[in-house]
């Protein structure tokens, strides 16, 4: 980054220095005197002109008397002399001499020359002070402007370097020192991106932890069954049944993880849609669920009326609806009821599933859609906490929306909004 700073600095400084050089050249080319010496130039020019007029009008004696009087008043080194050669008067007059031809005699009137620029130190300093001031001011201005332009770029570089090293907690928006420009907007966009990456990293680490925990439990039970068999081979049949159940659980868990991974990673892949009556699909699920709910003496809406033909990927929507209904059966209170209702519009189907399960805190309404998450007061009834996560991903993959709410009578209500035709994929976290 110092190279970029010096590029900015050199460009700005050279521009100012070039402007200053042009001014100096113009001043010297047209012999413009410094402001403080205008009076001295005028005095010398006036005294030479007056002496020449006196000589021309009143003669040599009057001119000599005028010279003596002038030197006593304002000593400028004024002298009057005769030139040996009359042709000298043909020469041009300068700021220090004047030639006058009187009665065939060439007179030269002169004043003492100015001190040399190099020898007159005080005059040199007086002449250089304005230019040095401009030079110093231009250098300071160039450095300040270059630093002002480069500082946010340095912060952005440091932030990107931190992201490259896996530090997603770095923020640079508060380092813009009150700036309100495009660079500041870029810094805030960087902070938003870093926060999103931090959130994804936390979710990934949590997912790894939860997956390893959920896999370890059935594996531990398998190891225990193998240990029992080694100690007591007579329990072969019982242990084999136990091992079969654990293998089925592992297979179910891996299947749900793969489904969730496919939905998450394949958000940009096109859906394999077909025309499906979603309400008919829901009624099929409700028929199976009503049979399962009898084991807990739970009543559930057996079917809903109407039809809603939509272009969806049938398998995903089936999994989404089934997960919500089965989740309600698992967590609703025994001897309670589950209600399912549908509302249709021209382009949207809204399905609401309400159970009478344990209370869920308002701060947990979003967390229950995260993988391996359940309500704090919920008692696991099988499953791995992946059902609602898969539901949200599947519905959002179609451009729909899934949300949770707390009904006035208690329990939990899950609402699914499914569009008739897939819309642009927009995760809930991004829409929020």
ChimeraX attribute file (.defattr): number of C-alpha atoms within 10 A of each C-alpha:
attribute: neighborCount
match mode: 1-to-1
recipient: residues
	/A:1	11
	/A:2	9
	/A:3	8
	/A:4	13
	/A:5	19
	/A:6	16
	/A:7	13
	/A:8	18
	/A:9	21
	/A:10	16
	/A:11	14
	/A:12	18
	/A:13	21
	/A:14	14
	/A:15	14
	/A:16	18
	/A:17	16
	/A:18	11
	/A:19	11
	/A:20	15
	/A:21	13
	/A:22	10
	/A:23	13
	/A:24	13
	/A:25	11
	/A:26	11
	/A:27	13
	/A:28	10
	/A:29	9
	/A:30	8
	/A:31	9
	/A:32	11
	/A:33	14
	/A:34	10
	/A:35	8
	/A:36	9
	/A:37	11
	/A:38	11
	/A:39	10
	/A:40	12
	/A:41	13
	/A:42	11
	/A:43	13
	/A:44	19
	/A:45	16
	/A:46	12
	/A:47	20
	/A:48	21
	/A:49	15
	/A:50	14
	/A:51	25
	/A:52	21
	/A:53	14
	/A:54	18
	/A:55	22
	/A:56	16
	/A:57	12
	/A:58	10
	/A:59	14
	/A:60	17
	/A:61	11
	/A:62	14
	/A:63	22
	/A:64	17
	/A:65	12
	/A:66	18
	/A:67	23
	/A:68	14
	/A:69	12
	/A:70	16
	/A:71	13
	/A:72	10
	/A:73	9
	/A:74	11
	/A:75	13
	/A:76	18
	/A:77	13
	/A:78	21
	/A:79	18
	/A:80	20
	/A:81	13
	/A:82	15
	/A:83	16
	/A:84	10
	/A:85	10
	/A:86	16
	/A:87	11
	/A:88	15
	/A:89	17
	/A:90	11
	/A:91	9
	/A:92	9
	/A:93	14
	/A:94	10
	/A:95	13
	/A:96	16
	/A:97	19
	/A:98	21
	/A:99	24
	/A:100	23
	/A:101	19
	/A:102	14
	/A:103	8
	/A:104	8
	/A:105	15
	/A:106	20
	/A:107	23
	/A:108	19
	/A:109	24
	/A:110	23
	/A:111	19
	/A:112	13
	/A:113	11
	/A:114	10
	/A:115	10
	/A:116	10
	/A:117	12
	/A:118	9
	/A:119	9
	/A:120	11
	/A:121	12
	/A:122	11
	/A:123	15
	/A:124	13
	/A:125	12
	/A:126	12
	/A:127	17
	/A:128	12
	/A:129	12
	/A:130	11
	/A:131	15
	/A:132	12
	/A:133	11
	/A:134	15
	/A:135	16
	/A:136	12
	/A:137	13
	/A:138	19
	/A:139	19
	/A:140	14
	/A:141	16
	/A:142	21
	/A:143	19
	/A:144	13
	/A:145	15
	/A:146	21
	/A:147	17
	/A:148	12
	/A:149	15
	/A:150	18
	/A:151	15
	/A:152	21
	/A:153	16
	/A:154	15
	/A:155	17
	/A:156	19
	/A:157	13
	/A:158	15
	/A:159	22
	/A:160	17
	/A:161	13
	/A:162	16
	/A:163	17
	/A:164	10
	/A:165	9
	/A:166	13
	/A:167	14
	/A:168	21
	/A:169	14
	/A:170	18
	/A:171	20
	/A:172	19
	/A:173	22
	/A:174	12
	/A:175	13
	/A:176	17
	/A:177	9
	/A:178	9
	/A:179	13
	/A:180	9
	/A:181	9
	/A:182	9
	/A:183	16
	/A:184	19
	/A:185	14
	/A:186	15
	/A:187	22
	/A:188	17
	/A:189	14
	/A:190	19
	/A:191	20
	/A:192	14
	/A:193	15
	/A:194	22
	/A:195	16
	/A:196	15
	/A:197	17
	/A:198	18
	/A:199	14
	/A:200	13
	/A:201	14
	/A:202	12
	/A:203	14
	/A:204	12
	/A:205	12
	/A:206	15
	/A:207	16
	/A:208	12
	/A:209	12
	/A:210	17
	/A:211	17
	/A:212	11
	/A:213	11
	/A:214	16
	/A:215	14
	/A:216	13
	/A:217	13
	/A:218	18
	/A:219	16
	/A:220	12
	/A:221	14
	/A:222	20
	/A:223	13
	/A:224	14
	/A:225	21
	/A:226	17
	/A:227	13
	/A:228	15
	/A:229	17
	/A:230	12
	/A:231	10
	/A:232	10
	/A:233	12
	/A:234	11
	/A:235	13
	/A:236	15
	/A:237	11
	/A:238	12
	/A:239	19
	/A:240	15
	/A:241	12
	/A:242	15
	/A:243	20
	/A:244	13
	/A:245	14
	/A:246	19
	/A:247	15
	/A:248	13
	/A:249	19
	/A:250	18
	/A:251	12
	/A:252	14
	/A:253	18
	/A:254	14
	/A:255	12
	/A:256	19
	/A:257	18
	/A:258	12
	/A:259	18
	/A:260	21
	/A:261	13
	/A:262	15
	/A:263	21
	/A:264	15
	/A:265	10
	/A:266	12
	/A:267	18
	/A:268	11
	/A:269	11
	/A:270	10
	/A:271	16
	/A:272	11
	/A:273	16
	/A:274	12
	/A:275	14
	/A:276	18
	/A:277	17
	/A:278	23
	/A:279	21
	/A:280	17
	/A:281	17
	/A:282	21
	/A:283	17
	/A:284	15
	/A:285	20
	/A:286	23
	/A:287	14
	/A:288	13
	/A:289	20
	/A:290	20
	/A:291	13
	/A:292	15
	/A:293	22
	/A:294	13
	/A:295	10
	/A:296	14
	/A:297	14
	/A:298	18
	/A:299	19
	/A:300	24
	/A:301	16
	/A:302	18
	/A:303	18
	/A:304	14
	/A:305	9
	/A:306	12
	/A:307	15
	/A:308	23
	/A:309	16
	/A:310	22
	/A:311	19
	/A:312	24
	/A:313	18
	/A:314	19
	/A:315	11
	/A:316	22
	/A:317	21
	/A:318	17
	/A:319	18
	/A:320	22
	/A:321	24
	/A:322	22
	/A:323	19
	/A:324	22
	/A:325	24
	/A:326	17
	/A:327	19
	/A:328	26
	/A:329	27
	/A:330	18
	/A:331	18
	/A:332	21
	/A:333	18
	/A:334	16
	/A:335	13
	/A:336	16
	/A:337	19
	/A:338	23
	/A:339	17
	/A:340	21
	/A:341	14
	/A:342	19
	/A:343	12
	/A:344	17
	/A:345	10
	/A:346	8
	/A:347	12
	/A:348	16
	/A:349	22
	/A:350	17
	/A:351	19
	/A:352	19
	/A:353	22
	/A:354	25
	/A:355	26
	/A:356	22
	/A:357	23
	/A:358	17
	/A:359	15
	/A:360	20
	/A:361	12
	/A:362	11
	/A:363	9
	/A:364	14
	/A:365	17
	/A:366	14
	/A:367	14
	/A:368	20
	/A:369	22
	/A:370	18
	/A:371	21
	/A:372	20
	/A:373	18
	/A:374	20
	/A:375	17
	/A:376	12
	/A:377	11
	/A:378	13
	/A:379	12
	/A:380	12
	/A:381	10
	/A:382	9
	/A:383	14
	/A:384	19
	/A:385	20
	/A:386	21
	/A:387	26
	/A:388	26
	/A:389	21
	/A:390	27
	/A:391	26
	/A:392	23
	/A:393	28
	/A:394	28
	/A:395	26
	/A:396	25
	/A:397	28
	/A:398	27
	/A:399	19
	/A:400	26
	/A:401	21
	/A:402	23
	/A:403	16
	/A:404	20
	/A:405	16
	/A:406	16
	/A:407	14
	/A:408	7
	/A:409	8
	/A:410	14
	/A:411	20
	/A:412	23
	/A:413	22
	/A:414	21
	/A:415	20
	/A:416	24
	/A:417	21
	/A:418	26
	/A:419	24
	/A:420	24
	/A:421	16
	/A:422	20
	/A:423	13
	/A:424	12
	/A:425	16
	/A:426	17
	/A:427	18
	/A:428	15
	/A:429	8
	/A:430	7
	/A:431	6
	/A:432	6
